[in-house]
């Protein structure tokens, strides 16, 4: 049993993926080839925004967004302490200070009730994370941000394809950022990511930063980096694209079936009102004192599981200088000690899903 079955996905879409990759090899434009422009148009239309800028990774996309907003030394960016390290490290990488606020315990997303009190005169951006595959309360976050003239960047690395009140992830804030890491809901065969915005000026700046600070060759308007997306990786996504809607639907069905099978046995994911969920991970909660035992026993049964994430940012050595202590973010800390993610991908059979649930229920009881 695979935790995320990329092999079956490739075998299923092999003809389309191989054909698109062969086209790149034949024309030889491996850097910024025509597939880049094609993919950006497809994704922008899907999300419902004017601009998509593909980049080298989800991490790079967040850094480019911050640089495009001219965020640097002395500035503050508010985010959550429970996510993959990229969310916070890019803030420090541009010289700004990460400011953390706690999550909602049931959705794992930023708690908007805590947001306004964290804003200072140095706050330049808010970076909510659409963790595990569903969006936070962006309409509330956007309203607070607008009141204080602060930018909102949705870290949607795990939620591409999800919606909230009819708006797609990556299209519900000033800037949306996602990842095409192979295990994501829409993944390539390496690293990759994309930025989304309706702001023409921001789009131009992000395009420039992506390519050494200039849209035109030998004309550099910004301090940039090498953040371009590989043409071959764009071809992989184009080869998968016609199947993406079906995969999103299947993810939702598998997630719903998990929740039905596990109802009353363990804490299953809550889908917030107005949301759809793409289940980048199907994440349950296990009592902290039992999690290690549950993990060991379920692995012994031949079932792969994952823990996203075992430590919060403020517990990491690299962020000790921020002055936070254990206990400052109790919901995030509790989640980090209790979460457990089960096998989840569009090709998960009912037989395997039944086995996962039967073994899990047996172990916890």
N, C-alpha and C positions, 0 to 999 in steps of 0.2 A: 504494500500500500504506500502511495506517495503522499507526502504532506501537501505539495503543490505539483501537479503532474504536467510538467512542460513537455515531456517526451510524447505523451499521447496527443497533446495539442499540436505539436509539430507534425506528427504523422497524419493527423486529421486534415491539416491545412497545407500539407507539404507541397502540393502542386502550385498553389497560389504563391506561397512564400518563395519557393525555388525560382519560379518564373520572374518575380519582381527582383530577386537578387541577381539573377542572370542578366537582366536588363541593365543593371548597374555595372556589372563586370564588362558587358559588351560596350557600353558607351564610355566607361573609364572615368567618369566624373565622381570620384570618391569623396571629394570635399565640396559641399554645397551644390551637389548635383540637382537635377530637376525634380527628383523625388522629394527633396526638402520642401520646395515650394508647393508641390502637390499635397504633401501631408499637412503642411501648415494651413492650407485652404480648407481641407477636409475637417481638420480638428476645430478650426475657428468656427466653421459653420455648425458643427455638432454642438459645441459649447454655447453658441449664440452670441459671440463677440466679434469685433472687427479684426482683431489681430491675434495670431498665434506665432510665437517665436520659439522654435525648437532649439534645444541646447544640449550640452554634453552629459548632464546628469540632473537629478532632482536637487541635489545639493548646490550645484552651480546655478540652477534656476533661482533659488532663494537668494544666493549671493548677488546675482545680477539684479534682481528686484530691489534689494537694499541699496546697491550702488546707484541704480537709476534714480532712486529717490534721494540721492545725495546724503545718505545716512552714514555717519562716521563717528569720530572721537567725540565723547561727551554726550552723544545722543542715547536715548533709551528705546528699546523695543520690547513690548509686552508680549509674552507667550506663556505656554504652560510648561511645567517641569516633567510631564509624562509623555514622552514621544521618543522617536529615534534622535540620536545626538545631533544630526544635521540641523534640526530646527534651531537649536541654540548656538551651535558652533559658528554658523554663518554670521550671526549677530556679532559675536566676538571677533570674527575674522575681518570684518570691515571696521573694527575699532570701537563699536558701540557696546552698550551694556545691556545684557539680557535682564529683563525684569519678569519674574514669574508670578502667576496667579493660579489658584487651584482649579481643578476640573469638576464637572458634575460626575457623581459617582456612578450614575446609571448609563450615561452616554460616553464617558471618558473624554468629552470635549470641554473646551473652555467654558467656565461658569460666568456668564455675562453680569451676574449680580456683583461680582468682585472686581469688575473691570474699572469702573470710574474712579474708585478710590486709589487705584494703582497709577493713574495718570498724573504726570508732573509736567512742568514747563519744558522738560527735556525729552518728553515722549514724542517720538517721530513716526512710529508705526506700531500696529498691532498685528500679530501673526498667530491667528487661531489655527489649530491643526484638525483636519477632518479625519480623526483617528479610526482605524480599523475598517473604514468604508462608509461612514455617514457624516454628513455636514453638521457643524455647530449652528447655533442660533445667529446666523450672520446678519439677519435683518436688525436684531438688537445691537449686535457689535458694530455694524455699519452706522447705526443711528448715533451711538455714543461717539464713534470716531468722527463723524461729520460735525457733531456739536463742538468738538475740540480741534477740528481741522487736522486730523491725523489719518494717515494712510492705512488701509487694511490689505494685508497679503494673506490669502488663504493657502496654507500648506496642505495641498490636496494630493500628496504623494500616494495616499492609499484610497482615494475616493473617486477617481475618474470614472464617470458613468453614473454616479449617484445624483439625486436631485433633492431639493428642499423647496417646498411650495412651488413646484414647477420650474424652478431655476436649476440649471445644471451646475455641479461642482466645477470650479475654475471660472465660472461666469457670474458670480454673485458678489464680487468685491472689486476694488480698484484693480488689483492684480491677483490672478490665480496662478498657482505653481503646481506642477505635477511631475511624477517620475515614471520612466519607462523601464526601470529595473525589471529583469525578467519575471520576478515573482509578483509584480503588481497586476491589478486587474487588466491593464493594457500594457503589455511588456514587449521589449525587443529582445535581442540576443546578447545584450551587453548593457552598458550604462547609457542613459539618455533621460531627457526631461523636456518640459515645455513651459512657457509662460503665456498668459492670456490677459488681454486688456482691451477696453474700448477707447483708451486714451491714445490719440495719434502720436503726441509728443513722447510719451513714455515708451510707446512701441519702438519709435525710432532710436531712442536712447538705449533701450535694451538690445536692439539689433546691433548697434554700434559696439556696446560693451562686449557682447558675445564674440566679436571678431576683432580683438585687439583695439577696440575703441574707435572703429571707423566703419561706416557702411561702404564708402568708396575706397578702393585700394590705394594705399599710400597717402590717405587723408584721414588723420586721426583726431577726432573731436573730443574724445574722452579717454581716461585711463581704463583700459579694458583688460581682457584676458582671452585665452584660447578656450572658448566655451561652445564651439560648434558641434552640432549633431552629425554623426556619420551618415553619409548617404545610404550605405548598406543597411544600417539600422532603421532608417526611414523606410526602406524597402520591406523590411521584415514586418513593420507595423502595417504598412499598406497591404501586405499579403494577408494579414489577419483581419483587416478592418471590416470586411463585409460580414464577418461572424461576430463582431463585438456586441451588437445589440442582443443577439441570442445568448451570448455568454453572460451578459448582465442579467438577463431574465432568469437564466439557469442558476446563477449564483443566488439570486433572491429566493428561488424555489428551494434550493438545497438548504439555505439558511433557515427558511421557514420550517422545513421538515426537521432539521436538527432541533429547533426550538420546541416543536410539537413532541418529538420523541423524548426530549429531556425535561419537559414541563413537570414541575413539582419535584424534580430530583436534584436540580442544581440551578444556580443563577445563570440564566441565559441572556443574550444581548437584548437590550431594549431599543426599539426603533422610535425615535422622537416623532411626535406628531408633525405631519407634513413632510417627513423624510422618506426616501427610499435608501436601501442599504446594499452596497455591492460586495460586502464581506471580503475585503482584502484578507482579513483574518476572521474566523468564527471564534469568538473569545468568550469563554465562560469564567466563572469565579469559583475558586476552591479555597476553603479555609487555610490561612497561612500555615498553621501548624501541620497540615496534612498535604500541602502541595508537593513537596519533594517526594513523598511516598507515592502519591497518585501518579506523578510523572514517571517514576521508576517502574511502577507496576504496569502502567499502560504501555510503556515501551517494551516491557518484557512480553506483552501480548502481541507484539509486532505492529503497534500503532504509533506512527510518528506524531509528536506534538511539539509545540514551541511556546516560549515565554517572551512576550512583547509587552513590557520591558522590565527586567528585574531590578533596576535601580533608576531613581529619578535624577534629573540633571543636577540638582543641588547636592546630591550625594557623591557626584563624580569629582575626583581630585582636581580636574581642570577648572572647576567652577567654585572651588573653596574660597576664592578671593571675593566672591559676591556677598559673603557674610550671612548666607542662609544656614539654618540649622535643621536637623531632623525634627519633625513635628510642626514645621511651618506650613506644610501642605499635606494635611492628614488624608484627604481623599486620594490624592495622587500616590502617596506612600502606601496606603492600604491596597490600592489597585496593583501597584508594582509587586506586592507580596502575594497576591491572590489570583492574578489573571493566568489563564492557560488557554492556548489556541489549538483547536482541533484541525485535522485535515480538511482543506477547503479549496476546491477548484471546480470548474464547470464539468469535469469529466468524472467526478466522484460518483460511483455507482451506489444504488440503494443498498445493495448487499454490503458494501464496505461501510456505508454510513450506519447501517444496522449494527454491524460488528463494533464500530466505535462506541455507539451509544450503549449497547449491551455490556461491553467490557467496562465502560466508565461507570455505569450504574452499579454493576457488581462490585467494583472497587470502592466506591464511595459509601456503599451500604455495608 
